[in-house]
Structure formats: C-alpha cells, structure tokens
Amino acid sequence: MKRPLPAVAPFACLLAMVVVPPVVAGGESALDWANRLRAAGGAPRVQGDELLSSTARDWARTLAAAGAISHRGADGEDALDRYRAHGGTEVRIGEIIGAGPGLAAIEKAWEASPSHRELALRKYWTHAGMGESQDDRGGDVCVMLFCVVLVEGLEISIEKTELVVKGRFDVQEASDALLMAGMEAHRPEAWDRVSRSFAFRLAAAGLPSYVRLGFATAKGAFTLTNALTLPTEREFPGGRARFSVPGARH
C-alpha cells in the first residue's frame, strides 16, 4: 500500500541531501538567484542542467497535485531515485523544496533558512535545476536540485555486444579510471593522463546490473563519479546530451 504524502502547510520549506525555459521571478531566473547567493557566499557558479530541471519539475507537479510537500515519494523514493529514473548517473544530489505565494518569497525563505542556505552554498556543486508548479489554491511549489558532475562528455552505449563508456574526468587529481562491475574492477581500454580522457569497452553479456565509474588518485584513493543500473534488455537511462545510447528512454 502506498503511503500518503504529508500535507503542505501554507508556507513551508524542506531540505534534503542525498537549458530549460527559465523560471523567472521579478526578472531573475532561479539559476540567477542561486548564483547570486553563491557569489555572495564565495562559492563558484553552477551551470543550468535540463535533466535536473525536468526531474525537479516532475516532482513539483506531483507535490502540487497531492497538496503535499515531501522529499519522499509514496513508495519511499528520494531525490536521487527520481534523478536516476530520469536518466541521471551522478551520485551526489541535493534538494531543497518550498511552498508559498511565489518563487520570490520562497527564495527569500531559503536564504533565511540556515540549512537551505548551507546546502545551496556548498562549493562542490557544479550544476543546478529548478521546477515550479501551482497547487489548487494558487500557491507555488518549488523544487531545486543540485548535483556534482565530474565527468565531461560522458557517453554510454552498446556497440554490437560490448558496453562502451567514454568521457573525460574534470578533476586534476584523477590519475587512472576504473569501472566497477560488481566486485570486479576494470581498467580502461584507452586512458590519456594529460587530458584524463578514458574509454572502456566490456563484453555486455554477463555484466551485473549495477556498474560504477570513478577515478583513482596517485595515492590510490578511489572517488565514485557515476553509477549505472543496466536493465536486462540493455537499455540505458537517457535524457542528457552526453548519453549516446540506441533505444534510450527519454
């Protein structure tokens, strides 16, 4: 049995840690707001991201239709689960949610809330997306998602019978690339130490459904960057330009 979502208060904000036509309030997009706040707090700018935005929009619509505000869905899914369902593979996601008379008022409340402000100012965020929907009382429900993208130009595809994963680590500390299939670590078929570009090519048959991508530092420390769940029909999550997958879901 699905659990009902908690009802939304007239004005509320929630916090969780786990481009598009811009949402505009008073001439300022949500991305502008986030970057203005981050600049004032000494954090680097974040880039707008369509996949984050589409994930946030869908959740804002769900909350508005339910008259609820929650980070957990009726089946217990969280922001990372929803992002993965939309095709995301990054592993670090942050979410803030607000409900009130409008986006501008919600943004002010987020700024005034130490926990929401702290999440929005985390220096490791690289991308952000925003979703907004009106409830049946004319109020706004707003969802903002942040994530860390450490791989540029990520491509995941099946070429004949092989899984191919390509990209470039946007991290200077990366001294090697690793693809973890179950408990087995695979080194790339091609690796450029200068550009930190990599290419993996693995036989798709027999691969476990959960595959993890990451890099190793010169000291041997491993950092996880992306996680993929491979359905049995070998379709991959789609929805972002850096994926190139035949038959991908969009």
Backbone as a ProteinNet text record, in pm:
[ID]
protein_1_A
[PRIMARY]
MKRPLPAVAPFACLLAMVVVPPVVAGGESALDWANRLRAAGGAPRVQGDELLSSTARDWARTLAAAGAISHRGADGEDALDRYRAHGGTEVRIGEIIGAGPGLAAIEKAWEASPSHRELALRKYWTHAGMGESQDDRGGDVCVMLFCVVLVEGLEISIEKTELVVKGRFDVQEASDALLMAGMEAHRPEAWDRVSRSFAFRLAAAGLPSYVRLGFATAKGAFTLTNALTLPTEREFPGGRARFSVPGARH
[TERTIARY]
84.2	0	87.5	55.9	133.3	102.9	205.9	187.9	152.7	54.2	20	130.6	145.1	241.1	185.2	271.9	222.9	167	64.2	0.1	93.6	76.2	160.8	100.4	186.2	143.3	132.1	63	52.2	188	289.5	425.7	520.5	601	689.3	811	920.5	1042.1	1094.7	1153.5	1216.6	1354.1	1439.8	1578	1612.3	1685.2	1734.7	1871.8	1956.7	2086.7	2094.2	2110.1	2125.4	2224.5	1933.2	1869.1	1721.5	1645.9	1501.2	1453.5	1326.2	1275.7	1283.9	1360.1	1389.9	1268.6	1269.1	1170.1	1213	1125.1	1162.9	1075.2	1137.2	1064.9	1122.4	1041.7	1090.2	1204.4	1205.9	1310.8	1434.2	1441.6	1558.5	1522.3	1599.5	1573.7	1620.8	1572.9	1615	1765.4	1821.2	1965.3	2039.4	1987.1	2046.9	2046.1	1931.6	1921	2027.9	2040.9	2137.4	2279.4	2312.2	2448.1	2474.2	2370.8	2387.3	2417	2342.3	2363.6	2501.3	2542	2671.2	2786.1	2770.7	2875.7	2894.9	2783.5	2791.2	2854.2	2837.3	2891.9	3027.9	3087	3219.3	3222.5	3108.5	3103.1	3105.8	3162.1	3165.9	3027.4	3012.2	2885.1	2847.2	2717.2	2667	2606.1	2609.3	2551	2408.5	2323.8	2189.9	2193.7	2103	2103.6	1960.9	1934	1798.8	1749.4	1836.9	1792.5	1752.6	1830.3	1791.9	1659.6	1644.7	1522.9	1400.2	1412.5	1297.4	1260.9	1361.3	1335.1	1264	1312.4	1251.8	1110	1087.8	954.1	853.2	891.6	800.2	764.1	862.6	834.2	749.9	775.6	693.9	548.3	527.4	389.9	323.4	398.7	343	303.4	390.4	360.7	241.6	237.7	127.3	-5.8	-6.1	-129.7	-175.2	-78.5	-111.5	-141.4	-114	-127.9	-35.1	87.8	182.7	320	406.2	545.9	631.1	716.4	794.1	911.5	1020.2	1132	1113.6	1022.7	998.7	868.3	872.4	751.9	668.8	554.1	464.5	528	621.5	691	826.3	853.8	977.6	1094.3	1074.4	1185.9	1226.6	1355.9	1406.7	1455.5	1520.2	1562.9	1658.9	1750.3	1845.4	1773.3	1674.9	1597	1525.3	1465.7	1392.6	1487.8	1605.2	1705.6	1752	1775	1815.3	1705.2	1579.1	1467.7	1458.1	1506.7	1505.7	1629.1	1722	1840.2	1969.7	1967.6	2090.5	2179.2	2309.5	2403.6	2493.5	2493.6	2576.8	2532.9	2624.7	2599.1	2577.1	2597.8	2578.1	2472.2	2359.1	2243.4	2197.8	2158.5	2097.9	1966	1869.3	1735.4	1682.2	1626.1	1551.5	1412.6	1313.3	1173.8	1109.1	1024.3	950	810	719.3	583	540.5	475.3	434	367.9	356.9	282.8	353	479.2	550.1	696.2	764.9	905.2	991.9	966.9	1049.5	1041.9	921.2	904.1	971.4	962.9	1025.6	1177.5	1232.1	1377.1	1423	1346.2	1381.2	1381.1	1281.6	1276.1	1394.5	1433.8	1551.1	1676	1689.3	1805.5	1807.8	1690.5	1682	1697.9	1685.5	1696.8	1842.1	1906.8	2047.4	2073	1982.9	2006.7	1992.9	1890.8	1873.2	1987	2023.6	2132.5	2263.4	2287.8	2411.4	2418.6	2306.1	2307.6	2332.7	2263.6	2279.4	2420.4	2493.1	2626.2	2739.9	2708.3	2816.4	2902.2	3031.8	3122.1	3138.4	3107.9	3130.7	3020.7	2905.4	2802.6	2854.6	2819.9	2858.6	2738.7	2622.7	2503.2	2379.6	2276.6	2151.6	2034.5	1916.7	1794.5	1676.9	1572.2	1458.5	1327.4	1230.8	1095.7	994.4	886.6	784.2	646.5	548.6	411.8	316	195.9	94.8	3	-32.6	-129	-270.5	-371	-509.3	-554.9	-469.7	-502.7	-429.5	-356.7	-285.1	-147.4	-105	29.5	130.5	256.5	363.5	429.6	464.8	552.1	678.3	793.1	920.6	1018.5	1085.3	1186.8	1315	1426.5	1556	1651.9	1717.7	1812.8	1953.2	2051	2192.1	2262.6	2367.9	2446.3	2591.5	2674.6	2817.4	2846.6	2889.5	2927.7	3079.9	3142	3287.8	3339.1	3245.7	3284.2	3223.3	3306.1	3258.3	3242.9	3140.5	3120.7	3097.5	3028.6	3004.9	2914.5	2957.8	2879.9	2872.7	2752.7	2730	2652.7	2706.6	2640.5	2670.8	2588.9	2615.8	2657.4	2775.6	2824.4	2837.3	2741.5	2730	2706.7	2803.4	2783	2864.7	2912.7	3001	2940.4	2960.3	2928.8	3046.5	3019.3	3123.7	3093	3189.3	3176.4	3294.5	3265	3370	3344.9	3452.4	3437.8	3571.5	3564.8	3686.6	3660.5	3749	3735.6	3774.9	3687.6	3715.9	3776.1	3872	3935.1	4083.2	4166.2	4309.6	4371.8	4309.7	4366.3	4351.5	4269.2	4245.8	4372.7	4425.7	4545.8	4516.6	4393.8	4354.1	4202.1	4144.6	3999.6	3969.2	3856.7	3814.6	3664.7	3626.1	3484.6	3460.5	3375.8	3348	3220.8	3232.7	3118.9	3104.7	3010.4	3004	3127	3198.2	3319.8	3445.9	3429.3	3545	3575.7	3702.1	3746.4	3808.7	3762.8	3814.6	3888.7	4006.3	4080.8	4039.3	4055.6	4008.3	4091.7	4025.1	4095	4187.8	4145	4226.2	4221.4	4337.3	4347.1	4455.1	4422.3	4516.6	4540.8	4660.8	4691.4	4685.4	4712.5	4714.1	4571.7	4488.5	4350.8	4256.2	4298.8	4218.4	4096.5	4111.5	4007.2	4019	3904.3	3904	3803.6	3824.5	3729	3734.2	3619.5	3605.8	3528.2	3563.1	3491.6	3486	3363.8	3346.5	3240.3	3257.5	3154.9	3028	2917.2	2792.2	2732.3	2751.2	2694.3	2754.8	2668.9	2715.7	2750.1	2742.8	2771.2	2663.3	2701.3	2599.8	2517.5	2401.6	2311.8	2359.8	2449.4	2493.7	2640.8	2670.9	2806.7	2843.7	2965.9	3009.8	3135.7	3138.3	3252.9	3318.9	3451.8	3522.3	3668.2	3741.5	3884.4	3964.9	4091.7	4186.9	4289	4331.9	4436.2	4572.8	4677.8	4813.1	4838.8	4766.5	4783.2	4693.8	4616.7	4535.4	4393.9	4355.8	4218.9	4122.7	4004.7	3904.6	3788.7	3746.9	3630.5	3526.3	3408.2	3296.5	3235.7	3215.2	3158.5	3021.2	2997.1	2871.4	2833.4	2702.8	2653	2543.8	2548.9	2455.3	2382.6	2253.2	2176.3	2137.4	2182.8	2163.3	2048	1933.8	1821.5	1858.5	1783.5	1815.8	1805.4	1718.8	1706.1	1817.7	1910.6	2027.2	1991.4	1879.9	1854.2	1916.2	1963.4	2028.3	1946.7	1962.7	1893.6	1935.8	1840.4	1871.6	1827.9	1817.4	1766.8	1871.3	1998.3	2102.8	2190.5	2236.1	2308.4	2435.1	2492.9	2618.2	2597	2471.4	2444.3	2421.2	2476.7	2452.2	2420.5	2291.4	2251.6	2139.7	2160	2049.3	1929.8	1812.1	1690.1	1676.9	1755.1	1749.4	1614.5	1573.4	1448.3	1472.5	1381.8	1393.7	1271.5
-119.2	0	123.9	217.6	341	428.5	491	582.2	720.1	788	922.6	1021.1	1121.6	1227.7	1321.1	1380.4	1474.1	1599.2	1655.9	1775.1	1894.3	1985	2103.7	2215.3	2282.8	2398.8	2518.5	2628.5	2746.4	2799.1	2787.9	2824.1	2729.1	2660.5	2560.6	2542.3	2497.2	2463.6	2331.9	2254.1	2129.8	2122.1	2040.8	2026.2	1878.9	1838.4	1700	1699.3	1601.8	1585.2	1446.2	1390.7	1260.1	1251.6	2532.4	2496.9	2500.5	2497.7	2498.6	2642.1	2664.6	2799.3	2835.2	2937	2958.2	2999.4	2952.5	3000.3	3139.4	3236.2	3375.2	3434.5	3501.2	3575.1	3715.1	3814.5	3951.9	3974	3901.1	3919.1	3836.3	3764.3	3684.8	3537.1	3458.9	3315.6	3250	3128.1	3054.2	3028.6	3004.8	2985.8	3114.5	3228.6	3357.4	3375.6	3339.9	3353.1	3268.7	3142.3	3053	3106.7	3156.7	3205.5	3338	3420.1	3543.6	3510.1	3414.9	3372.4	3310.3	3227.6	3161.4	3260.7	3359.2	3461.2	3537	3571	3643	3556.6	3424.6	3333.3	3277.1	3322.9	3277.1	3141	3093.1	2963	2982.8	2889.5	2902.4	2890.8	2941.6	2936.2	2792.4	2769.3	2641.3	2662.7	2558.4	2564	2508.8	2563.7	2509.4	2372.4	2285.6	2148.3	2103.8	2061	2023	1898.1	1799.9	1677.9	1704.4	1785.1	1824.3	1900	1990.4	2070.5	1985.8	1890.2	1806	1717.7	1670.3	1592.9	1678	1801.7	1892	1931.2	1956.1	1993.2	1882.6	1759.9	1648.3	1631.9	1649.2	1634.1	1751.4	1871.7	1986.7	1965.5	1912.4	1884.3	1779.2	1676.1	1571	1626.2	1707.8	1765.2	1860.4	1942.8	2038.1	1965.2	1859.4	1784.2	1713.3	1670.1	1598.8	1693.1	1823.1	1916.7	1880.6	1844.3	1791.3	1851	1838.1	1878	1774.3	1708.7	1598.3	1568.4	1517.6	1467.4	1320.4	1252.8	1110.8	1090	1004.5	971.2	866.8	834.9	739.4	601.8	568.2	440	450.4	567.3	584.2	636.8	665	712.3	853.4	884.4	1016.8	1087.9	1202.6	1283.9	1207.8	1131.5	1055.1	948.5	882.6	782.5	847	963.9	1031.3	1075.7	1125.2	1166.5	1047.8	933.8	813.4	769.4	778.2	737.3	824.7	949.1	1039.2	1020.9	934.7	908.8	959.3	1020	1072	961.6	982.9	883.5	940.6	1072.9	1131.4	1078.5	1080.9	1013	1108.1	1237.1	1331.6	1433.2	1429.7	1513.2	1586.1	1712.7	1788.3	1846.6	1854.5	1902.2	1996	2108.2	2194.5	2214.3	2220.7	2232.7	2344.9	2421.6	2526.7	2539	2587.9	2614.5	2748.2	2830.1	2961.3	3042	3174	3257.9	3282	3247.4	3269.6	3236	3222.9	3184	3284	3413.4	3513.7	3499.6	3476.5	3460.7	3333.4	3228.1	3102.1	3117.2	3185.8	3208	3287.1	3385.5	3462.4	3373	3282.5	3189.9	3094.8	3048	2962	3035.3	3161	3240	3257.9	3272.2	3297	3169.2	3053.3	2926.2	2879.2	2864.6	2822.5	2691.7	2594	2464.4	2472.2	2546.6	2560.5	2642.5	2749	2834.3	2755.8	2675.9	2598	2499.6	2432.9	2338	2409.9	2521.3	2594.2	2648.8	2670.6	2730.8	2628.8	2501.8	2402.9	2417.5	2427.4	2464.8	2355.4	2231.8	2125.1	2113.6	2179.5	2172.6	2230.7	2165.8	2216.6	2252.8	2188.4	2208.4	2219.9	2285.3	2302.3	2306.4	2272.1	2278.9	2311.6	2369.7	2418	2374	2337.8	2306.2	2378.2	2423.3	2500.1	2458.2	2451.6	2419.2	2485.8	2516.8	2578.4	2472.2	2490.1	2400	2452.5	2381.1	2418.8	2544.9	2600	2725.8	2845.6	2819.2	2926.2	2954.1	2876.3	2891.7	2814.4	2841.8	2776	2667.6	2558.4	2455.8	2456	2475.8	2488.9	2382.7	2321	2220.1	2262.6	2265.6	2296.7	2182.9	2135.4	2025.5	2072.4	2020.4	2045.9	1911.2	1910.7	1787.7	1821.1	1718.2	1729	1648	1714.4	1648	1650.9	1533.6	1523.8	1464.8	1425.4	1368	1451.8	1500.2	1574.3	1479.6	1505.4	1428.6	1281.1	1245.4	1104.6	1043.5	933.1	858.7	712.8	659.3	520.6	455.5	351.1	291.9	143.5	77.7	-61.8	-62.9	-116.3	-133.1	-282.3	-333	-477.7	-547.9	-617.3	-690.5	-632.9	-508.5	-450.9	-325.4	-311.3	-187.9	-93	27.5	127.6	249.2	290.2	407.1	498.6	622.6	718.6	850.8	927	1059.8	1115.7	1222.7	1287.2	1336.2	1300.1	1347.6	1495	1574.5	1716.5	1737.9	1653.6	1654.5	1629.8	1724.3	1711.7	1596.5	1559.4	1453.5	1315.2	1303.2	1172	1121.6	1009.3	951.7	820.1	768.6	647.1	638.3	564.9	544.7	399.3	378	242.9	228.6	114.4	80.8	-44.5	-32	-141.8	-212.8	-338.9	-421.9	-528.5	-507.9	-593.9	-569.4	-674.1	-661.1	-655	-663.4	-666	-526.6	-485.6	-355	-370.5	-287.5	-290.8	-161	-172.6	-56.7	-21.1	103.9	145.8	87.4	71.8	31.9	143.5	267.8	384.2	485	541.6	639.2	740.6	868.9	976.7	1052.2	1042.1	1104.1	1256.7	1314.4	1460.1	1515.5	1463.8	1513.2	1445.6	1331.9	1249.6	1191.2	1168.6	1105.9	953.6	886	741.3	678.5	550.3	471.2	328.2	277.5	138.4	62.8	-62.4	-149	-287.8	-327.4	-453.4	-537.5	-668.1	-757.1	-739	-707.4	-678.5	-803.3	-918.3	-1042.4	-1075.8	-1102.4	-1143.2	-1030	-904.4	-792.5	-783.5	-748.2	-725.4	-602	-589.7	-479.6	-345.8	-347.3	-223.3	-201.4	-92	-60.7	77.4	91.9	218.1	268.7	397.8	463.1	556.7	561.9	653.7	664.7	742.7	760.2	731.7	695.2	674.4	786.7	828.7	930	861.6	941.7	886.1	811.7	848.5	782.8	660.2	630	509.6	527.2	648.6	672.6	668	610.3	597	691.3	764.9	853.8	806.9	777.4	737	859.8	854.7	968.5	940.8	818.8	785.1	641.6	615.4	480	450.8	334	296.1	168.8	166.9	44.9	-1.6	-117.5	-168.1	-267.3	-231.1	-325.8	-446.7	-553.8	-677.6	-662.2	-569.6	-550.6	-462.4	-420.9	-343.6	-206	-151.8	-10.7	68.5	188.1	270.1	395.6	454.8	581.1	687.1	762.5	869.3	1003.6	1101.8	1231	1338.9	1307.1	1408.8	1395.6	1507	1505.5	1421.2	1406.3	1332.6	1181.2	1135.5	994.4	969.2	861	821.7	674	644	505.9	468.5	367.5	324.3	281.2	335.4	295.9	349.3	450.4	501.9	564.8	558.1	621.3	769.7	853.1	998.8	1051.7
0	0	0	-85.7	-91.5	29.7	82.2	193.9	141.5	199.6	152.8	185.3	100.8	126.7	233.2	317.2	417.5	352.7	414.6	359.1	364.9	271.5	265.3	349.9	423.5	500.5	407.9	450.7	364.5	319.7	404.9	361.9	431.1	354	412.7	325.1	386.9	314.1	367.9	278.6	317.8	254.6	316.2	272.4	265.4	161.7	154.5	91.7	137.9	76.9	18.9	-19.4	-76.5	-186.9	-2183.2	-2060.9	-2077.2	-1987.9	-1995.5	-2016.2	-2055	-2041.1	-1894.1	-1853.7	-1713.1	-1631.7	-1505.3	-1410.8	-1366.8	-1379.1	-1354.2	-1245.5	-1153.5	-1050.3	-1046.5	-1080.8	-1078.7	-1174.6	-1287.3	-1386.5	-1360.4	-1248.2	-1214.1	-1221.9	-1296.7	-1303.9	-1174.7	-1152.2	-1034	-1036.1	-1154.9	-1165.4	-1130.5	-1175.7	-1139.3	-988.3	-927	-781.2	-712.2	-754.5	-691.6	-708	-826.9	-849.8	-780.2	-765.8	-687.8	-542.1	-488.2	-349.7	-333	-429.1	-419.9	-433	-520.6	-534.3	-403	-338.6	-211.1	-102.5	-114.1	-14.3	-50.4	-161.8	-200.9	-267.2	-317.7	-385.5	-536.4	-611.4	-758.1	-818.9	-939.6	-1010.6	-1043.4	-1054.5	-1103.4	-1241.8	-1322.5	-1455.8	-1452.7	-1539.5	-1553.3	-1617.2	-1576.8	-1624.5	-1652.7	-1774.8	-1815.3	-1743.6	-1723.4	-1658.2	-1513.2	-1442.8	-1307.5	-1308.4	-1405.8	-1413.3	-1441.8	-1535.2	-1566.5	-1447.6	-1374.5	-1253.2	-1149.3	-1131.9	-1034.5	-1074.7	-1203.7	-1249.9	-1223.5	-1254.6	-1234.1	-1086.8	-998.4	-855.9	-804	-855.3	-815.5	-856.2	-977.3	-1021.7	-933.2	-897.3	-811.8	-675.9	-617.5	-486.3	-493.8	-598.5	-612.4	-629	-708.7	-731	-604.1	-521.7	-398.4	-283.1	-301.6	-190.6	-77.4	-113	-15.9	-38.5	62	46.9	118.5	43.2	98	6.7	65.4	-14.1	-49.5	17.6	-4.9	-79.2	-180.9	-253.1	-180.2	-236	-173.8	-160.3	-249	-241.4	-171.9	-112.6	-38.3	-118.7	-249.2	-330.8	-288.9	-306.6	-272.8	-398.7	-381.2	-495.7	-585.8	-527.4	-608.5	-689.9	-628.7	-702.9	-821.4	-799.2	-907.7	-1018.4	-980.4	-1078.5	-1161.6	-1095.7	-1167.7	-1263.4	-1219	-1304.8	-1429.4	-1421.7	-1536.9	-1624.7	-1584	-1665.8	-1608.7	-1489.5	-1430.6	-1377	-1382.7	-1329.7	-1220.4	-1200.2	-1095	-958.8	-862.5	-735.7	-618.2	-637.5	-526.8	-566.9	-497.1	-528.2	-402.1	-416	-307.4	-352.9	-263.8	-299.4	-191.2	-234	-143.8	-202.3	-115.3	-156.5	-77.4	-143.3	-74.7	-130.5	-48.6	-91.7	-33.3	-115.2	-67.6	-176.8	-156.6	-251.3	-383.8	-396.5	-521.9	-506.6	-620.4	-619.4	-544.4	-562.9	-496.6	-345	-292.8	-148.4	-99.1	-178.8	-140.4	-138.5	-238	-241.2	-119.2	-78	41.9	165.4	171.9	284.8	283	164.6	155.5	202.6	162.9	205.5	356.3	416.9	561.2	643.5	579.1	649.8	649.3	765.5	767.1	692.9	706	643	491.4	443.3	298.6	238.1	306.2	257.2	252.4	355.9	360.3	245.2	215.2	104.6	-27.9	-50.6	-177.1	-195.2	-85.1	-91.7	-93.3	-91.6	-91.5	-216.4	-194.7	-303.6	-408	-373.4	-470.6	-575.7	-558.7	-662.3	-793.2	-902.8	-1034.4	-1121.3	-1096.4	-1178.9	-1090.6	-1144.3	-1070.7	-1168	-1117.9	-1197.5	-1107.4	-1166.4	-1089	-1151.3	-1067.3	-1112	-1026.4	-1088	-1016.2	-1067.6	-976.6	-1014.7	-917.3	-965.1	-879.9	-821.3	-692.8	-631.8	-656.6	-606.1	-636.5	-564.9	-477	-410.3	-472.1	-579.8	-647.3	-592.3	-492.8	-440	-522	-499.7	-574	-490.4	-556.6	-500.2	-584.6	-521.2	-593.2	-545	-639.5	-611.1	-681.3	-608.2	-669.2	-638.5	-744.3	-733.4	-768.2	-696.9	-723.3	-741.9	-822.5	-833.7	-865.4	-854.8	-884.4	-1009.9	-1116.6	-1241.1	-1250.7	-1247.4	-1251.3	-1381.9	-1470.5	-1599	-1710.4	-1799.9	-1916.6	-2035.4	-2116.4	-2238.1	-2215.5	-2107.1	-2078.5	-2185	-2242.2	-2341.5	-2297.5	-2298	-2259.6	-2373.5	-2432	-2548	-2557.6	-2637.3	-2673.4	-2819.9	-2847.2	-2982.8	-3008.4	-3085.9	-3108.9	-2975	-2921.1	-2795.9	-2682	-2698.1	-2597.8	-2535.5	-2405.2	-2335.1	-2352.1	-2401.2	-2422.5	-2336.1	-2256.1	-2169	-2196.2	-2237.7	-2271.5	-2200.5	-2179.6	-2121.6	-2078.9	-2001.1	-1950.8	-1809.9	-1717	-1579.7	-1570.6	-1514.6	-1494.8	-1355.8	-1322.6	-1190.5	-1209.6	-1171.4	-1194.6	-1116.7	-1003.7	-920.3	-982.5	-1086.9	-1147.4	-1215.7	-1167.3	-1228.7	-1299.1	-1282.8	-1353	-1348.4	-1441.5	-1446.7	-1414.5	-1344.7	-1309.4	-1332.1	-1384.2	-1398.6	-1316.4	-1214.4	-1123.7	-1168.2	-1207.7	-1245.2	-1137.9	-1047.1	-930.4	-844.8	-808.9	-728.5	-814	-945.3	-1035.4	-1088.9	-1078.7	-1127.5	-1266.3	-1360.1	-1496.4	-1525.1	-1586.6	-1630.6	-1772.8	-1812.9	-1945.4	-2058.8	-2170.9	-2292.3	-2338.6	-2318.9	-2354.2	-2239.8	-2206	-2098.2	-2133.1	-2129.7	-2157.2	-2027.1	-1973.4	-1844.4	-1850.1	-1967.3	-1979.1	-1981.3	-2069.2	-2081.1	-1983	-1924.5	-1834.3	-1906.3	-2037.3	-2116.7	-2106.2	-2108.5	-2093.3	-2189.2	-2214.9	-2293.1	-2241.5	-2198.3	-2156.1	-2263	-2281.3	-2373.9	-2309.2	-2264.6	-2195	-2264.3	-2262	-2314.3	-2232.3	-2297.6	-2226.7	-2164.6	-2228	-2176.6	-2040.7	-1944.3	-1812.7	-1718.9	-1764.3	-1675.4	-1567.5	-1444.6	-1342	-1376.7	-1313.5	-1348.7	-1293.6	-1193.5	-1131.3	-1163.5	-1231.7	-1275	-1223.7	-1172	-1113.9	-1183.9	-1208.8	-1272.7	-1172.8	-1176.8	-1089	-1126.9	-1047.8	-1075.4	-949.4	-973.2	-864.8	-866.6	-749	-738.2	-734.8	-740.3	-736.6	-606.2	-499.1	-369.6	-354.9	-460	-457	-405.1	-370	-323.1	-441.3	-419.6	-525.6	-499.7	-604.5	-596.8	-696.1	-646	-731	-797.3	-928.6	-1001	-1058.5	-1105	-1171.8	-1139.6	-1137.4	-1115.1	-1216.7	-1276.8	-1382.3	-1342.4	-1360.5	-1345.7	-1485	-1523.4	-1658.7	-1660.5	-1716.6	-1724.8	-1807.9	-1790.7	-1860.5	-2011.3	-2058	-2203.5	-2258.8	-2167.9	-2206.3	-2264.6	-2221.1	-2247.8	-2133.8	-2164.9	-2064.7	-2039.7	-1921	-1896.3	-1996.7	-2048.6	-2143.2	-2089.2	-2176.2	-2135.5	-2124.8	-2148.9	-2142	-2266.1	-2318.6	-2445.3	-2437.6	-2318.7	-2312.9	-2317.8	-2321.2	-2341.5	-2490.3	-2542.5	-2680.7	-2680.6	-2664.3	-2641.4	-2735.8	-2821.3	-2908.4	-2827	-2859.5	-2789.9	-2650.8	-2614	-2477.6	-2448.7	-2322.4	-2280.2	-2261	-2310.8	-2298.4	-2227.2
[MASK]
++++++++++++++++++++++++++++++++++++++++++++++++++++++++++++++++++++++++++++++++++++++++++++++++++++++++++++++++++++++++++++++++++++++++++++++++++++++++++++++++++++++++++++++++++++++++++++++++++++++++++++++++++++++++++++++++++++++++++++++++++++++++++

